[in-house]
C-alpha cells in the first residue's frame, strides 16, 4: 500500500492524499487552500501526474476538502467520484460560488490562472458524482459490495459529525483495513450529532489533528460555553454595540443560528436581528431541506424561518452600518480580505462599544488568527489594500469547534489500536503534539507525519 500527502505543507490547506491500495489508485479529498492563490491554492498534483486515478473519495464539502475537485476531474477524466448525497448537494453550490469568487479575484489581485474552473465545468463535474449512503460498502465499479466481500477494494462512509454530509471513509483490500477520519467531531453540537465511526480494530488510521495544540479545559461544558456567549452578547448590547461573529458559510453559520434560536427559547436573551451572508443562506436552506432525513438534533427546526436572518451580499455589505443590538454572523471564518466578515470588521475595530467574537478554528496566520491573538491598541491590517487600524473593540473567544478535541482523537486511536497512524490536517504544533502523545500511548504503532509529496509504503 502506497501513500502520498498531496497537501503542499504540514498544515490545514489544500488537503488531498493519494493512496495505492488493492491494485487501485485513489485520491482522498481535493481541497483549495483558504489563504493562497493561483497554483499555490491547489494540492500538489505532480506526484500523480503520470498515474491513472481510479477514484476520488470526498469526505465533506468544506472548501479545503472539495474546492479543486473540478480541476482534478479535468486532469483525471476517467476517475469516478464518490461522496454522500448531502455533500454532493452542498458541494455543487459551494463550487459555483467559488467560481464567482475566483472571477472577482482575477480582477482584484491579478491572478491570471483564475478561475481554475468554470460554471459549466462545475455542472458537468457534479453530474458525474456518485452518491453513497452511509454504512453500505461499495466497490469502485459503483456496485454495492457484500459486507464481507474479499478480494477487491471496497469503501464505506461513516457519519463524521463535523458538518452536514461529512463522513469518514473505511477502505478494505487485500485483507487489510484503512480508515480516514476526514474532519470529525465526536461530541454533539447544537445541530450536528457526534460521529458514529467504526469501533473494530483496523490496520491503518489516517487521522486529522486540527486541535492537537489545544487542550480541552477540564471544566468546559457546551452548556456553560453557551451561557458565556449569551452573557457576552448581552454585555455588548448593553454597551450600545453590536457583535460580529466570523463564521464558515457551511457548518458554523447553521450552528450559531441554532444557538440563537435556543437562547430565545430559553429566554437567555431577548429577540435580536441577525445578519448572514448570501452563501450562508444557501447552505442554511440545504440544512433546512434535509432536516427530516438527516441525523441531527432539533430535527423540526427550520433555521431560515425560525431564526429569520437578514441576508447580506457583496453589494449590500458596503452600505450596511454597524447597528447596536444586532448580530452579524458573516463569512469567511478566516476573515479573508474582501469577504463580508473582513469588510464589516473594519467598521468595528476602532469602536470600544462593539465586539468581535470567535467561535471556532482560525489559521494562526490568517487575518482572523492574527486578530484573535492581538492586544488592545495593536495596529491591525485586515486587508493589505486598506490602511491599518487600532484595535479598540472587544475581542472574545469561545470554544464551539466542529473538530474533535485532541483528547477524544487519542482515545479513538487507542480504541482502534492500528498498526500505523498517519497524522494529517493540522498545523505543525498540533501534529507534533499528537505525534508525541501517540508514540507514548500506542508504543506498538508506527506513527507517521507524512512529508508533502513523498511516497510512503504503508
C-alpha positions in Angstrom: 0.0 0.0 0.0 1.4 3.4 -1.0 0.5 6.9 0.4 1.5 10.4 -0.8 0.5 13.6 1.1 -0.5 15.9 -1.8 -1.1 18.8 0.6 1.8 21.2 0.0 2.9 21.6 3.6 2.2 20.3 7.1 -0.9 22.5 7.5 -4.6 22.8 7.0 -4.7 23.9 3.4 -5.4 22.2 0.1 -6.0 18.9 1.8 -5.5 15.9 -0.5 -4.0 12.4 -0.2 -3.0 9.7 -2.8 -3.5 6.0 -2.0 -2.5 2.9 -3.9 -4.4 0.1 -2.4 -5.7 -3.2 -3.7 -4.3 -2.5 -7.1 -6.3 0.7 -7.3 -5.2 4.3 -7.4 -7.3 6.7 -5.2 -7.3 10.3 -4.1 -8.9 11.2 -0.7 -10.2 14.8 -0.9 -9.2 17.6 -3.2 -9.2 20.9 -1.4 -8.4 24.5 -2.1 -6.1 26.5 0.2 -8.2 29.1 2.1 -5.3 31.7 2.1 -3.2 31.0 -1.0 -4.0 31.9 -4.6 -3.3 30.6 -8.0 -1.2 27.4 -8.3 -0.4 27.5 -4.6 -4.1 27.2 -3.8 -4.1 23.7 -5.4 -2.8 20.4 -3.9 0.5 19.4 -5.4 -0.7 17.0 -8.2 2.8 16.5 -9.6 3.4 13.1 -7.8 0.3 11.7 -9.5 0.7 13.4 -12.9 1.7 10.1 -14.6 -0.7 7.9 -12.7 -4.2 7.0 -13.8 -6.5 7.6 -10.9 -9.4 5.1 -10.5 -11.5 7.0 -7.9 -11.7 10.2 -5.9 -13.4 9.9 -2.5 -14.6 13.2 -0.9 -15.2 13.4 2.9 -17.2 16.6 3.0 -17.9 19.9 1.3 -15.7 22.4 3.0 -13.5 24.3 0.6 -10.3 22.9 1.9 -11.5 19.3 1.1 -13.6 19.8 -2.2 -12.5 23.1 -3.6 -10.4 22.0 -6.5 -12.3 18.8 -7.4 -13.2 20.0 -10.9 -9.5 20.6 -11.6 -8.6 17.1 -10.7 -11.5 15.7 -12.6 -10.3 17.6 -15.7 -6.8 16.1 -15.3 -8.2 12.6 -14.5 -11.3 12.3 -16.7 -11.7 8.5 -16.1 -11.7 8.8 -12.3 -15.0 8.0 -10.6 -16.0 10.4 -7.8 -17.8 9.3 -4.6 -19.3 11.2 -1.7 -22.5 11.3 0.4 -25.6 12.7 -1.3 -25.7 15.7 1.1 -22.1 16.5 0.3 -22.9 16.5 -3.4 -25.8 19.0 -3.0 -23.7 21.3 -0.8 -20.6 20.8 -2.9 -22.2 21.9 -6.2 -23.5 25.1 -4.6 -20.1 25.9 -2.9 -18.1 25.3 -6.1 -20.3 27.6 -8.1 -19.8 30.3 -5.5 -16.0 29.6 -5.8 -16.1 30.3 -9.5 -17.7 33.7 -8.7 -15.0 34.5 -6.1 -12.1 33.4 -8.3 -13.5 35.5 -11.2 -13.6 38.6 -8.9 -10.1 37.8 -7.6 -8.8 37.7 -11.2 -9.5 41.4 -11.4 -8.7 42.3 -7.8 -5.3 40.5 -7.4 -4.4 39.8 -11.0 -4.3 36.1 -10.7 -4.5 35.1 -14.4 -4.9 31.4 -13.6 -8.4 32.2 -12.1 -11.0 31.0 -12.4 -9.4 27.5 -12.0 -12.7 26.1 -13.4 -16.0 27.5 -14.8 -19.7 27.2 -14.0 -20.1 24.9 -17.0 -17.3 22.6 -15.7 -18.8 22.6 -12.3 -22.2 21.5 -13.7 -20.6 18.8 -15.8 -18.4 17.6 -12.9 -21.3 17.3 -10.5 -23.4 15.3 -12.9 -20.7 12.6 -12.7 -20.6 12.3 -8.9 -21.8 9.1 -7.3 -23.8 9.3 -4.1 -23.1 6.7 -1.4 -25.4 6.1 1.6 -23.7 5.7 5.0 -22.8 2.3 6.3 -23.0 0.5 2.9 -19.9 -1.0 1.4 -19.3 0.0 -2.3 -16.8 -1.0 -4.9 -15.2 1.4 -7.4 -17.4 0.0 -10.1 -20.2 1.7 -8.1 -21.8 -1.6 -7.2 -22.9 -2.3 -3.7 -20.5 -4.8 -2.2 -21.1 -7.5 0.3 -20.3 -6.6 3.9 -17.6 -9.3 4.0 -16.6 -9.3 0.3 -13.0 -10.4 -0.1 -10.5 -9.8 -2.9 -11.3 -6.4 -4.4 -11.3 -2.9 -2.9 -14.4 -1.8 -1.0 -15.1 1.5 0.8 -17.8 2.6 3.2 -18.8 6.1 4.5 -19.5 6.8 8.2 -21.1 9.9 9.7 -18.3 12.2 10.9 -20.4 14.6 13.0 -18.5 17.6 11.6 -20.9 19.3 9.2 -23.9 18.2 7.3 -22.9 15.3 5.0 -19.4 14.8 6.4 -18.0 11.3 6.5 -15.1 9.2 7.5 -14.1 6.5 4.9 -13.3 2.9 5.7 -11.4 1.0 3.0 -10.9 -2.8 2.8 -8.5 -4.5 0.4 -6.1 -7.4 0.4 -7.1 -8.4 3.9 -6.2 -5.0 5.3 -8.3 -2.1 6.6 -7.7 1.6 6.4 -9.8 4.3 8.0 -9.6 8.0 7.0 -11.3 10.3 9.6 -11.7 13.3 7.4 -12.8 16.1 9.7 -14.5 14.6 12.7 -16.3 15.7 15.9 -17.3 13.0 18.4 -19.3 15.4 20.5 -22.8 16.7 19.8 -23.1 20.3 18.6 -26.3 22.4 18.6 -27.5 20.7 15.4 -25.0 18.1 14.4 -24.8 14.9 16.5 -21.4 13.3 17.2 -19.7 10.9 14.9 -20.6 7.3 14.5 -17.3 5.7 13.5 -16.1 2.1 13.2 -15.1 0.6 16.5 -13.3 -2.6 15.3 -9.5 -2.8 15.2 -8.0 -1.6 11.9 -4.6 -1.7 10.3 -4.1 1.9 9.2 -5.6 5.1 10.6 -5.3 8.4 8.7 -6.4 11.0 11.3 -6.9 14.7 11.4 -5.1 16.8 14.0 -6.8 20.2 13.9 -7.0 20.8 17.6 -3.8 19.0 18.5 -2.2 22.1 20.1 -5.3 23.0 22.2 -6.1 21.2 25.5 -9.7 20.9 26.3 -10.3 22.8 29.7 -11.3 20.3 32.4 -14.3 22.4 33.4 -15.6 23.0 29.8 -19.2 22.1 29.0 -21.1 23.2 25.9 -24.0 24.5 28.1 -21.5 26.6 30.1 -20.0 28.0 26.9 -23.4 28.8 25.5 -24.2 30.7 28.7 -20.9 32.6 28.5 -21.7 33.5 24.8 -25.1 34.8 25.8 -23.7 36.9 28.6 -21.0 38.3 26.2 -23.7 39.3 23.7 -25.8 40.9 26.5 -22.7 43.0 27.6 -22.1 44.1 24.0 -25.7 45.2 23.6 -25.7 47.0 26.9 -22.7 49.0 25.8 -24.6 50.1 22.8 -22.7 48.0 20.4 -23.2 45.1 18.0 -21.4 41.7 17.7 -19.6 40.4 14.6 -19.0 36.6 14.6 -16.8 35.5 11.7 -18.1 32.1 10.6 -17.8 29.5 7.8 -20.8 29.5 5.5 -21.1 25.8 5.9 -21.5 24.4 9.4 -20.6 27.2 11.8 -23.3 29.6 10.4 -26.0 27.0 11.0 -24.7 26.0 14.5 -24.7 29.7 15.5 -28.2 30.3 14.2 -29.5 27.3 16.1 -27.8 28.6 19.3 -29.5 31.9 18.9 -32.8 30.1 18.5 -32.1 28.2 21.7 -31.2 31.5 23.5 -34.6 32.9 22.6 -36.5 29.7 23.6 -34.6 29.5 26.9 -35.0 33.3 27.5 -31.3 33.8 27.8 -31.6 36.8 25.5 -34.4 38.9 24.1 -35.1 38.7 20.4 -32.5 40.5 18.2 -31.8 40.9 14.5 -29.3 38.5 12.9 -27.5 39.1 9.6 -25.8 36.4 7.5 -24.2 36.2 4.0 -25.6 35.1 0.7 -23.7 31.8 0.5 -24.5 31.1 4.2 -28.2 31.5 3.4 -27.9 28.9 0.6 -26.1 26.5 2.9 -28.7 27.1 5.6 -31.5 26.4 3.1 -29.9 23.0 2.4 -29.8 22.3 6.2 -33.5 23.1 6.3 -34.4 21.0 3.3 -32.6 17.9 4.6 -33.6 18.3 8.3 -36.1 15.4 8.1 -33.6 13.0 6.5 -30.5 13.9 8.5 -29.2 12.6 11.7 -29.3 15.7 13.8 -30.7 17.5 16.9 -33.6 19.9 16.6 -34.9 18.0 13.6 -38.0 20.2 13.3 -36.1 23.5 13.4 -36.1 25.4 10.1 -33.4 28.0 10.6 -34.4 30.4 7.8 -38.0 30.5 9.2 -37.3 30.4 13.0 -34.0 32.4 13.2 -35.2 34.6 10.3 -31.8 36.1 9.4 -31.4 39.1 7.1 -29.2 38.3 4.2 -26.3 40.5 3.1 -24.1 40.2 -0.1 -21.0 41.8 -1.6 -23.0 44.8 -2.6 -25.3 45.4 0.4 -22.5 44.9 2.9 -20.8 48.1 1.8 -23.9 50.2 2.7 -24.7 48.3 5.9 -23.8 50.3 9.1 -22.9 48.7 12.4 -26.1 49.0 14.3 -26.4 48.4 18.0 -28.2 45.4 19.3 -27.5 43.2 16.3 -25.5 40.1 15.5 -23.6 39.8 12.2 -22.6 36.2 11.6 -20.6 36.6 8.4 -18.2 34.6 6.4 -15.4 34.0 5.9 -14.4 32.4 9.2 -10.8 33.3 8.5 -11.7 36.9 7.7 -10.1 36.6 4.3 -9.6 40.1 2.7 -12.6 41.3 0.6 -15.0 38.8 2.3 -18.1 40.0 4.3 -16.5 39.5 7.7 -13.4 41.3 6.7 -15.2 44.3 5.2 -17.6 44.6 8.2 -14.9 44.2 10.8 -13.3 47.4 9.7 -16.4 49.3 10.9 -16.0 47.8 14.4 -12.2 47.7 15.1 -11.8 51.2 16.5 -15.1 51.4 18.4 -15.0 50.1 22.0 -18.7 49.7 22.1 -18.6 46.8 19.5 -17.4 43.2 19.8 -15.9 40.6 17.6 -16.4 37.0 18.9 -14.6 34.0 17.6 -16.4 30.6 17.9 -14.2 28.2 16.0 -10.9 27.4 14.3 -8.8 30.1 12.6 -5.5 29.6 11.0 -3.0 31.4 13.2 -1.6 33.3 10.2 -5.0 34.3 8.7 -6.5 37.7 9.5 -8.8 36.1 12.0 -6.0 34.3 13.7 -3.9 37.4 13.9 -6.9 39.5 15.3 -7.9 36.9 17.9 -4.3 37.0 19.3 -3.9 40.8 19.1 -3.7 43.1 22.1 -5.7 46.3 22.7 -4.3 49.3 20.7 -2.4 47.0 18.4 -2.3 48.1 14.8 -4.4 45.6 12.7 -4.3 45.4 8.9 -7.2 43.1 7.9 -6.8 43.9 4.2 -3.4 44.8 2.6 -5.2 47.2 0.4 -6.6 49.2 3.3 -4.8 51.3 6.0 -4.2 49.6 9.4 -6.5 50.4 12.3 -6.1 50.5 16.1 -7.8 47.6 17.9 -10.3 49.1 20.4 -13.3 46.9 20.1 -13.8 43.9 22.4 -12.3 40.5 21.2 -13.6 37.3 22.9 -13.1 33.7 22.1 -15.5 30.8 22.6 -14.9 27.1 22.2 -17.5 25.7 19.8 -15.2 23.8 17.5 -16.7 21.4 14.9 -13.5 19.4 15.2 -12.8 16.6 17.8 -10.7 17.5 20.8 -7.2 16.1 20.9 -8.1 14.0 23.9 -11.0 12.3 22.0 -8.8 11.7 19.0 -6.2 10.0 21.2 -8.9 7.8 22.8 -10.3 6.8 19.4 -6.9 5.8 18.1 -6.3 3.7 21.3 -9.7 2.0 20.7 -8.8 1.0 17.1 -5.3 0.1 18.1 -3.9 0.5 14.5 -0.5 -0.7 13.4 0.1 2.5 11.5 -1.2 6.0 12.2 -0.8 8.8 9.6 -1.3 12.3 11.0 -2.7 14.9 8.7 -4.8 18.1 8.7 -3.0 20.1 11.4 -0.6 23.0 11.9 3.0 21.8 12.8 2.5 22.3 16.5 -0.8 20.4 16.5 0.7 17.5 14.6 3.8 17.5 16.8 1.8 17.2 20.0 -0.3 14.4 18.6 2.8 12.5 17.4 4.5 12.9 20.8 1.4 11.6 22.7 0.6 8.7 20.4 4.1 7.2 20.4 3.7 7.0 24.2 0.1 5.8 24.4 0.4 3.4 21.5 4.0 2.2 21.6 3.3 -0.7 19.2 2.0 1.6 16.5 4.2 3.3 13.8 3.1 7.0 14.0 3.9 8.9 10.8 3.9 12.6 10.0 3.9 12.4 6.2 6.2 14.9 4.4 4.5 16.5 1.5 4.9 14.8 -1.9 7.0 11.9 -0.5 5.8 8.4 -1.4 5.4 6.1 1.7 5.0 2.4 1.8 2.4 1.6 4.5 
